[in-house]
Amino acid sequence: MKKSILLLFLTFLFNFFSAQTITFISEKTNKPLPKVTVFAKDGSIVAFSDIDGKIDKQLLKPDQEKFQLVYDNISVATLSYSDFNQDVIKINDRIKDIEAVVIRNEKPAKYILIKGNFNAYVTVNNKLKSYADGIVTYIFDNKTKKLKSINVEQYRIFTLQTEINGAFLSYTAGLEIPRLKYLGNPEEYKTGKNNIKELKGDKSDQIEIIDRIGSEKGSSLLGITIYDYRKIINISFEKESEKTLRDFLEYSDLRYSKIKYKEKPDPNELALYNNFYVTEYSFGNDNDIKKVRFNKSNSNYQTSYWEDPSFPNMQKVFSSFFKDDLKEKPNEK
């Protein structure tokens, strides 16, 4: 009798928690799709799928009406609130061909150079505040596999201007270049209290690492309390590879935190999104390559790199919501 009651209780719990989540899967492979972003009608980011393709259904509200799904920096579907009544949603994820990584100077040398495209954006209470994208080269020591330098070659900065007391302010705090944590020494993420999951996909293998750094109590300074800090890192490698630098394909990290100001009753929820996509891999003995200073007060580019069809241009997605309110900083090349 006790076993029957326990079984019924466990079944109830399973069904209850299953009903609270929605899983995005590939229409082609039936495998989970991590990193699907769900936008509400006002352009706010209300959900972001984990490595199992899951989002919390309670994050979706009926008054938000139409929801836009973005995968691999491209809008893939527009759904109504009622469409989320199903537990599993299939997505056509084959919007563009996967670009092959270019291999140059294959002879081993002092440094490993990994070049690619990046985008980064900041939201406060789910609303976009600033956006950046560009081209960057990471230089690793070939012997130790440690990151030596981050070399930004070109970039753009966009902000949604906020009016405060009659003045327009631009919010770029937290906007930065992806840091590629754990990449050179993948065994590091297996130490400590990190929550780790792996997904073997059709084209690549992915690793999700969840760092829980801050406590619910948080830390305070000058009347500002930061708490509930966590970081979610997703690294993609060649399928069934040894997951070395040579096998590296994509990197993303998403950092959440809550910021409470002493004079205000409610906290602000801050989210920082950083993404990098490899385009070129090479060896070299010179680490003094072309670079510019990443100054968040302006853009700095010489070519229209974002017009390349393979470029991860999330600015187009954001502009579809905010139109001309999303303004680019002056190009000071």
Secondary structure as UniProt FT lines:
FT   HELIX           2..19
FT   STRAND          21..26
FT   TURN            27..29
FT   STRAND          37..39
FT   TURN            41..42
FT   STRAND          45..48
FT   TURN            51..52
FT   STRAND          54..56
FT   HELIX           57..59
FT   HELIX           62..64
FT   STRAND          67..71
FT   TURN            72..73
FT   STRAND          74..79
FT   HELIX           81..85
FT   STRAND          88..91
FT   STRAND          102..104
FT   STRAND          111..124
FT   TURN            125..126
FT   STRAND          127..141
FT   TURN            142..144
FT   STRAND          147..160
FT   STRAND          162..164
FT   TURN            165..166
FT   STRAND          167..169
FT   TURN            173..174
FT   TURN            181..182
FT   HELIX           186..190
FT   TURN            192..193
FT   STRAND          195..200
FT   STRAND          204..212
FT   STRAND          219..221
FT   TURN            222..223
FT   STRAND          224..238
FT   TURN            239..240
FT   HELIX           245..247
FT   STRAND          248..261
FT   TURN            262..263
FT   STRAND          268..284
FT   TURN            296..297
FT   STRAND          299..300
FT   HELIX           305..307
FT   TURN            309..310
FT   HELIX           314..322
FT   HELIX           323..325
FT   STRAND          326..328
//
